[in-house]
């Protein structure tokens, strides 16, 4: 106040530590915006972390499936090889002689089916290959072969 008396104009100064309301509102607004941006950044980072973990889990599952496919392909190759061996002539002959009790023919035999045998059986209802009437064909061939043996 002494300076004001000497002729120097002195503004009313606020006591130290007390700010004007406009300055305080601007500071609070700045803190609010900063907090909002920090929260948004943390949310984005958390979302990216979740997305990355889901992506990594999917990649792991994909690699597991690829290894399972490779294993199944190897098994398929092995099974196809085994199937070719089982359908080979040597294996079929071995099964016929061993399991079915078939014997090698000494001479070729011509099977002649008489018309009366064909008429007795009638036409098959279904194809033999589609699971049709195999027993009637088997009976027909058996009758034809026994009739051939009787004539010899």
C-alpha positions in Angstrom: 0.0 0.0 0.0 3.0 2.2 0.4 3.6 2.2 -3.3 0.0 3.2 -4.0 0.4 6.2 -1.7 3.6 7.2 -3.5 1.7 7.5 -6.8 2.4 4.1 -8.3 -0.7 2.3 -9.4 -0.9 -1.1 -7.8 -3.4 -3.8 -8.8 -5.2 -5.7 -6.2 -3.2 -8.8 -5.9 -4.8 -12.1 -4.8 -3.2 -13.7 -1.9 -0.6 -16.3 -2.8 -1.9 -19.9 -3.5 -5.4 -18.7 -4.6 -6.1 -18.6 -8.3 -8.7 -16.9 -10.3 -11.8 -18.9 -11.1 -11.3 -18.8 -14.9 -7.7 -20.0 -14.6 -8.9 -22.8 -12.3 -11.6 -23.9 -14.7 -9.1 -24.1 -17.6 -6.8 -26.2 -15.5 -9.6 -28.6 -14.5 -10.7 -28.8 -18.1 -7.1 -29.7 -19.2 -6.9 -32.4 -16.5 -10.2 -33.8 -17.5 -9.3 -34.0 -21.2 -5.9 -35.6 -20.3 -7.6 -38.2 -18.1 -10.2 -38.9 -20.9 -7.4 -39.4 -23.5 -5.4 -41.6 -21.1 -8.5 -43.8 -20.4 -9.2 -44.1 -24.2 -5.6 -45.0 -24.8 -5.7 -47.7 -22.1 -9.0 -49.1 -23.5 -7.5 -49.2 -27.0 -4.4 -51.0 -25.8 -6.5 -53.5 -23.8 -8.6 -54.1 -26.9 -5.5 -54.7 -29.0 -4.1 -57.1 -26.3 -7.4 -59.1 -26.4 -7.4 -59.1 -30.2 -3.8 -60.3 -30.3 -4.5 -63.1 -27.8 -7.5 -64.3 -29.9 -5.4 -64.1 -33.0 -2.6 -66.1 -31.4 -5.1 -68.7 -30.2 -6.5 -69.1 -33.7 -3.0 -69.4 -35.2 -2.2 -72.1 -32.6 -5.4 -74.0 -33.5 -4.6 -73.7 -37.2 -1.1 -75.1 -36.7 -2.6 -78.0 -34.7 -5.1 -78.8 -37.5 -2.4 -78.6 -40.1 -0.3 -81.1 -38.2 -3.4 -83.4 -37.7 -4.1 -83.2 -41.5 -0.5 -84.2 -42.2 -0.8 -87.1 -39.9 -4.1 -88.2 -41.4 -2.5 -88.0 -44.9 0.3 -90.2 -43.9 -2.2 -92.7 -42.5 -4.2 -92.5 -45.7 -1.1 -93.3 -47.8 -0.3 -96.3 -45.5 -3.9 -97.6 -45.8 -3.9 -97.2 -49.6 -0.7 -99.1 -49.8 -2.1 -101.9 -47.5 -5.3 -102.0 -49.6 -3.2 -102.5 -52.8 -1.3 -105.3 -51.1 -4.6 -107.0 -50.0 -6.1 -106.7 -53.4 -3.0 -108.0 -55.2 -3.2 -111.4 -56.9 -0.8 -113.1 -54.5 -2.9 -112.1 -51.5 -6.1 -113.2 -53.1 -4.6 -116.6 -54.0 -3.3 -117.0 -50.5 -6.8 -116.2 -49.0 -8.5 -118.5 -51.5 -6.2 -121.4 -50.7 -5.9 -120.8 -47.0 -9.2 -119.4 -45.7 -11.6 -120.7 -48.3 -10.0 -124.0 -49.0 -9.9 -123.6 -52.8 -7.6 -125.8 -54.9 -5.9 -125.2 -58.2 -7.7 -126.6 -61.2 -5.9 -129.3 -63.0 -7.6 -128.6 -66.3 -9.7 -125.7 -67.4 -13.4 -126.4 -67.1 -16.0 -124.9 -69.4 -19.2 -124.2 -67.6 -22.2 -124.6 -69.7 -25.6 -123.5 -68.4 -28.6 -125.3 -69.8 -31.6 -123.3 -70.8 -33.8 -125.2 -68.4 -31.6 -124.0 -65.5 -31.9 -120.5 -66.6 -35.7 -120.8 -66.9 -35.9 -122.3 -63.4 -34.1 -119.4 -61.8 -35.7 -116.6 -63.8 -34.2 -113.2 -64.4 -32.5 -111.7 -61.4 -34.4 -108.8 -59.8 -31.3 -106.8 -59.1 -27.7 -106.6 -60.3 -25.3 -109.1 -58.6 -22.8 -106.3 -58.0 -25.4 -104.2 -56.2 -26.1 -106.9 -53.6 -28.6 -108.7 -55.7 -29.7 -112.3 -56.0 -26.3 -114.0 -55.6 -27.7 -117.2 -54.1 -29.8 -118.0 -57.2 -26.8 -117.5 -59.4 -24.6 -119.6 -57.1 -27.3 -122.4 -57.2 -27.4 -122.1 -61.0 -23.6 -122.5 -61.3 -23.5 -125.3 -58.8 -26.3 -127.2 -60.7 -24.5 -126.6 -64.0 -21.1 -127.8 -62.7 -22.6 -131.0 -61.2 -24.5 -131.7 -64.4 -21.2 -131.3 -66.3 -19.4 -133.7 -63.8 -22.1 -136.3 -64.3 -21.6 -136.4 -68.0 -17.8 -136.8 -67.8 
